[in-house]
Amino acid sequence: QSSHIKRSSLPPMISPLQPRLDRSMSSLTIPPPACMLRPLEVPFRYLFGPGPSNVPPRILAAGARPIIGHLHPEMYEIMNDIKKGIQYAFQTQNNMTIAMSGSGHAAMECAIFNTVEPGESVLVAVNGIWGERVAEIAERMGASVHTMVKAPGGVFTNEEIEKALAKHKPVLFFLTHGESSAGLAHPVDGIGDLCRKHNTLFLVDTVASLGAAPIFMDQQNIDILYTGSQKALNAPPGTAPISFNERACQKMFTRKTKPVSYLLDMSHLSNYWGNDGKPARLYHHTGPVSGFFALRESLAILAETGLEESWKHHKEVAEYLWTGLEDLGLKLFIREKDLRLPSVTTIAIPQGYNWREILQYIMKHHQMEMTGGLGPSINMVIRVGLMGYNCQKRNADLALAALADALRNCKKSKA
């Protein structure tokens, strides 16, 4: 009925709005895009690259639960569960343990922005892309950055690290535990002790290794540890667990200047996660509610499986894959077995082949993602990732069959 009311019968205070509304309705110059009028289509792919990994139905279902408010008591309870799950996965008792709203890069930036002030010395071990990224992030926020550089897959000895610590006197030393661009699991034992001796915070990236290779935050004296949700943890991309010990908190909360990022400021995030001892959690930002549901479920699966069982399983499947690759005549990029990352295997590009053609063939004919190198390892490797839900011998067989098919059908150059 209301649509038939004459304009003259409307209250005088409303009528002046009508011409303005008509004008705004008729002034659209951009029509609804045709693509938005079609239903969403997403293909099924075997995600056998370095991540993201295929997500199990149980975690997809968790992420599809109804949204609740990010400041509701039930949400706080879920966040508290996530904190406990991360403490188990990291093997730490640190109170200052949270999940960042963002990918592994958010945790990487959070660690640096909160513990380093402009002009302070930072030491970065660079043997792949992640060291390069950390060096650039630290430079951008005004740190005095020093790097130790090796070719992709290179390992730094504790003696080399101590020499550099003594020389540069950094407030922070960064090392990648799971260097996914090279397929390397870097030894960590003893480095935390050296950092303590030289009054340096030890920051470790486990984005590609957590859940797949052993790491012990407290036992190995790691001051700051972070990971990402989308690798062996098997949650969708977009959340990033991170933990700071007391040494890191002391540096972080006694700084003279504010961190360069408001979003990543741990003085606010520690309150949002209920870690600062204050009775009320205040609004800081809206966390990824569905992402936290999925992350909680992934950490629950890890707890049910057991860390040691998860490490053992990833190692067994990786060794099965390595044997199969060698049977195909392929060479593994990391020669020493103990230094190979169980979650991401790197294959030296077979002589005479164009690696891009191999990967394109596998995607086209097998609906399977494998990738080339990243950063310094581009044109050096092909990367195959079998982690979390994908970490099964039957998936290794699928990957091996796809590679064998590509090697048969892709043209070899005459060189």
C-alpha positions in Angstrom: 0.0 0.0 0.0 2.7 2.4 1.0 4.0 2.4 -2.6 0.7 4.0 -3.8 0.8 6.9 -1.4 0.8 10.2 -3.2 3.7 12.5 -2.6 1.3 15.3 -1.5 0.1 13.0 1.4 3.6 12.5 2.8 4.6 14.6 5.8 6.2 17.9 4.6 9.5 17.0 6.4 10.1 14.0 4.1 9.1 15.3 0.7 12.3 17.4 0.1 14.3 14.1 0.2 12.4 12.4 -2.6 13.9 14.4 -5.6 17.4 13.8 -4.1 16.7 10.1 -3.8 15.4 9.9 -7.4 18.4 11.8 -8.6 20.8 9.4 -6.8 18.9 6.4 -8.1 19.3 7.5 -11.7 22.9 8.7 -11.5 24.5 5.2 -11.5 27.0 5.0 -14.4 28.5 1.6 -13.5 26.0 -1.3 -14.0 26.2 -4.5 -12.0 29.1 -6.5 -13.4 28.1 -9.6 -15.3 30.6 -11.8 -13.5 28.9 -11.0 -10.2 25.5 -12.3 -11.5 27.0 -15.7 -12.1 27.4 -18.3 -9.3 30.8 -18.8 -7.7 32.8 -21.6 -9.2 36.0 -23.1 -7.6 37.7 -26.0 -9.2 39.0 -29.0 -7.3 42.8 -29.1 -7.3 45.4 -31.3 -5.6 47.4 -28.7 -3.7 50.8 -30.5 -3.7 52.8 -27.3 -3.7 54.4 -25.5 -0.7 51.0 -24.3 0.5 48.2 -23.7 1.0 47.4 -27.3 1.4 44.0 -29.0 0.9 41.8 -28.6 3.9 40.0 -31.6 5.4 36.2 -31.5 5.6 36.2 -31.2 9.4 38.1 -27.9 9.2 36.0 -26.6 6.3 32.9 -27.4 8.4 34.3 -25.6 11.4 34.9 -22.5 9.3 31.3 -22.6 7.9 29.7 -22.4 11.4 27.5 -19.3 12.1 29.4 -16.1 12.8 29.4 -14.8 16.4 30.6 -11.4 17.6 34.4 -11.1 17.8 34.0 -9.8 21.4 31.4 -12.3 22.6 32.4 -14.4 25.7 32.1 -17.6 23.5 34.6 -16.1 21.1 37.0 -15.4 23.9 36.7 -19.0 25.0 37.6 -20.1 21.4 40.5 -17.7 21.5 41.7 -19.2 24.8 41.5 -22.7 23.3 43.6 -21.5 20.3 46.2 -20.1 22.7 46.4 -23.5 24.5 46.6 -25.3 21.2 49.5 -23.0 20.0 51.3 -23.5 23.3 51.1 -27.3 22.7 52.2 -27.0 19.0 55.1 -24.7 19.9 56.0 -26.7 23.1 55.9 -23.5 25.2 54.4 -22.2 28.4 54.6 -18.6 27.2 51.6 -16.5 28.3 52.2 -14.1 25.4 50.9 -16.5 22.8 48.3 -15.4 20.2 47.2 -15.9 16.6 47.6 -12.9 14.2 44.7 -11.8 12.0 46.6 -12.3 8.8 49.0 -14.7 7.0 52.5 -15.7 8.2 53.8 -12.3 6.9 51.6 -10.6 9.6 53.4 -12.6 12.3 56.8 -11.9 10.7 56.1 -8.1 10.7 54.6 -8.3 14.2 57.7 -9.9 15.6 60.1 -7.3 14.1 57.9 -4.2 14.6 57.4 -4.9 18.3 60.9 -5.9 19.4 63.1 -3.6 17.2 63.3 0.2 17.4 64.7 2.4 14.6 68.5 2.4 14.5 68.9 -0.9 16.4 71.0 -3.7 15.0 69.3 -6.7 13.5 71.1 -9.9 12.2 69.3 -12.0 9.5 70.4 -15.4 8.3 69.5 -15.4 4.5 69.5 -18.8 2.7 66.3 -18.4 0.9 63.4 -16.0 0.4 62.2 -15.7 4.0 65.5 -14.2 5.3 65.4 -11.8 2.4 61.9 -10.7 3.4 62.8 -10.2 7.1 65.8 -8.1 6.1 63.6 -5.9 3.9 60.9 -5.5 6.6 63.6 -4.6 9.2 65.1 -2.1 6.8 61.8 -0.5 6.1 61.1 0.2 9.8 64.6 1.8 10.2 66.7 -0.9 11.7 70.4 -1.3 11.0 70.3 -4.6 9.2 73.2 -7.1 8.8 72.9 -10.3 6.8 74.7 -13.6 6.8 74.1 -15.0 3.3 74.4 -18.5 1.8 73.0 -20.0 -1.4 69.5 -21.6 -1.2 69.7 -24.6 1.1 73.0 -23.5 2.7 73.3 -24.1 6.5 74.8 -21.7 9.0 77.1 -23.3 11.6 76.7 -22.2 15.2 80.3 -21.0 15.0 79.4 -18.7 12.1 76.4 -17.4 13.9 78.3 -16.7 17.1 81.0 -14.8 15.2 78.3 -12.6 13.6 76.5 -12.1 16.9 79.8 -10.9 18.5 80.5 -8.6 15.5 77.1 -6.9 15.0 75.7 -7.0 18.6 72.1 -7.3 17.3 69.0 -6.9 19.4 67.4 -9.6 17.2 68.7 -12.6 15.2 66.4 -14.2 12.6 66.6 -17.8 11.3 64.1 -19.8 9.2 63.6 -23.3 10.6 61.6 -24.5 7.5 63.0 -22.7 4.5 60.3 -23.8 2.0 61.9 -22.0 -1.0 64.9 -24.5 -0.7 63.3 -27.4 1.1 65.6 -27.1 4.1 65.0 -27.8 7.8 67.7 -25.8 9.5 69.2 -27.1 12.7 68.2 -25.0 15.7 69.9 -26.6 18.7 72.4 -24.4 20.6 71.6 -21.2 18.7 69.2 -19.9 21.5 72.0 -20.4 24.0 74.3 -18.3 21.9 71.7 -15.6 21.5 71.3 -15.4 25.3 75.1 -15.2 25.8 75.1 -12.2 23.4 71.9 -10.6 24.8 70.1 -11.1 21.5 66.5 -12.2 20.9 66.2 -15.3 18.8 63.4 -15.2 16.2 62.4 -18.3 14.3 60.1 -18.8 11.3 58.3 -22.2 11.3 55.6 -21.4 8.8 56.5 -24.4 6.6 57.7 -26.7 9.3 55.4 -26.6 12.3 53.6 -29.9 12.8 55.9 -31.6 10.3 59.3 -31.3 11.9 60.3 -31.1 15.6 60.6 -27.7 17.2 60.8 -27.1 21.0 60.4 -23.4 21.7 61.1 -23.4 25.4 63.8 -26.2 25.4 65.6 -24.6 22.5 65.6 -21.1 24.0 63.6 -19.5 21.2 62.4 -16.1 22.2 59.9 -15.5 19.4 58.3 -18.2 17.3 55.7 -17.9 14.6 53.9 -20.0 12.0 51.1 -19.9 9.4 47.8 -21.7 9.3 47.8 -23.0 5.8 50.7 -25.5 5.7 50.9 -28.6 7.9 48.3 -27.1 10.3 45.8 -27.5 7.4 43.6 -24.5 8.1 42.7 -22.0 5.4 45.3 -19.2 4.9 44.8 -16.1 7.1 45.8 -16.7 10.7 49.3 -16.9 12.1 50.2 -18.2 15.5 53.0 -16.4 17.3 54.5 -16.6 20.8 56.9 -14.3 22.8 58.7 -15.4 25.9 59.5 -13.2 28.9 62.8 -11.9 27.4 61.0 -10.8 24.3 58.2 -9.2 26.3 60.7 -7.3 28.4 62.2 -5.8 25.3 58.8 -5.3 23.6 57.1 -3.5 26.5 59.9 -1.2 27.7 60.6 0.4 24.3 61.0 4.1 23.9 59.0 4.5 20.7 55.7 3.1 19.6 55.8 0.3 17.0 55.3 1.5 13.4 52.1 -0.5 13.0 49.0 0.1 15.0 47.3 -3.1 13.8 50.3 -5.2 14.8 51.0 -3.4 18.1 51.3 -6.2 20.8 50.3 -3.7 23.6 46.9 -3.8 22.0 46.9 -7.4 20.8 47.9 -8.7 24.2 44.8 -7.2 25.6 42.6 -8.4 22.8 43.8 -12.0 23.5 43.4 -11.6 27.3 47.2 -11.8 28.0 47.9 -8.5 29.7 46.2 -9.3 33.1 43.6 -6.6 32.7 40.0 -7.4 33.6 38.5 -6.2 30.3 39.3 -7.0 26.7 38.9 -3.8 24.7 38.1 -3.5 21.0 41.2 -3.2 18.8 40.2 -4.8 15.5 37.8 -7.4 14.2 39.5 -10.7 14.2 38.7 -13.3 11.4 36.0 -15.1 13.3 35.6 -18.0 10.8 39.4 -18.2 10.4 39.7 -18.6 14.2 37.0 -21.4 14.1 39.1 -23.2 11.5 42.4 -22.6 13.3 41.0 -24.0 16.6 39.8 -27.1 14.8 43.2 -27.6 13.1 45.0 -27.3 16.5 42.4 -29.8 17.9 43.3 -32.3 15.2 47.0 -31.8 16.0 46.4 -32.4 19.7 44.3 -35.5 19.0 47.0 -36.9 16.6 49.9 -36.0 18.9 52.9 -33.9 17.9 55.3 -36.8 17.9 53.0 -38.9 15.8 52.6 -36.0 13.3 56.4 -35.5 13.0 56.9 -39.3 12.5 54.1 -39.5 9.9 55.4 -36.5 7.9 58.9 -38.0 7.9 57.7 -41.5 6.8 55.7 -40.1 3.9 58.5 -37.7 2.9 61.0 -40.6 2.8 58.6 -42.6 0.7 58.3 -39.7 -1.8 62.1 -39.2 -1.9 62.7 -42.8 -2.8 60.0 -42.6 -5.5 61.6 -39.4 -7.0 65.0 -41.1 -7.0 63.5 -44.1 -8.8 62.3 -41.7 -11.5 65.9 -40.6 -12.0 65.3 -37.2 -10.3 67.8 -35.6 -8.0 66.9 -34.1 -4.6 68.1 -30.6 -4.1 69.0 -31.0 -0.5 71.6 -33.8 -0.5 71.7 -34.5 3.2 68.6 -36.4 4.3 68.6 -35.0 7.9 68.4 -31.4 6.5 65.4 -32.0 4.2 62.1 -30.4 5.2 59.6 -33.2 5.5 56.7 -30.9 4.4 58.2 -29.5 1.2 60.5 -31.5 -1.0 62.7 -29.8 -3.5 63.8 -31.5 -6.7 66.7 -30.2 -8.8 65.3 -29.3 -12.2 66.0 -32.3 -14.5 68.5 -31.4 -17.2 67.2 -30.4 -20.5 63.6 -29.7 -19.3 61.8 -26.4 -18.9 60.4 -26.5 -15.4 57.5 -24.3 -16.3 56.4 -26.7 -19.0 56.5 -29.6 -16.5 54.4 -27.7 -14.0 51.9 -26.5 -16.6 51.5 -30.1 -18.0 50.9 -31.4 -14.5 48.2 -28.8 -13.8 46.5 -29.3 -17.1 46.5 -33.1 -17.2 46.4 -33.9 -13.5 44.7 -30.9 -11.8 47.7 -30.8 -9.5 49.7 -27.9 -8.2 53.4 -28.2 -7.8 55.6 -25.1 -8.0 59.0 -23.8 -9.0 61.4 -22.1 -6.7 60.8 -18.8 -5.0 63.2 -15.8 -4.6 66.8 -17.1 -4.8 65.7 -20.6 -5.7 63.9 -19.7 -8.9 65.1 -21.7 -11.8 66.8 -24.1 -9.4 64.0 -26.4 -8.1 60.6 -27.9 -8.4 58.7 -28.0 -5.1 56.4 -30.8 -4.0 54.5 -30.3 -0.7 52.7 -33.1 1.1 51.6 -31.8 4.5 48.8 -32.3 7.0 45.8 -33.7 5.4 47.7 -34.3 2.1 50.5 -36.2 3.8 49.6 -39.6 2.6 51.5 -42.3 0.6 48.6 -42.4 -1.9 49.1 -38.7 -2.6 52.9 -39.3 -3.0 51.9 -42.0 -5.6 49.7 -39.5 -7.4 52.5 -36.9 -7.4 55.0 -39.4 -8.7 52.7 -40.6 -11.4 52.1 -37.0 -12.5 55.8 -36.2 -12.6 56.6 -39.4 -14.5 53.8 -38.5 -17.1 55.2 -35.0 -17.5 58.8 -36.3 -18.0 57.5 -38.6 -20.7 55.5 -35.9 -22.5 57.3 -32.7 -22.1 59.9 -31.8 -24.8 63.5 -32.0 -23.8 65.8 -29.4 -25.3 68.8 -30.5 -27.4 71.2 -28.8 -25.0 
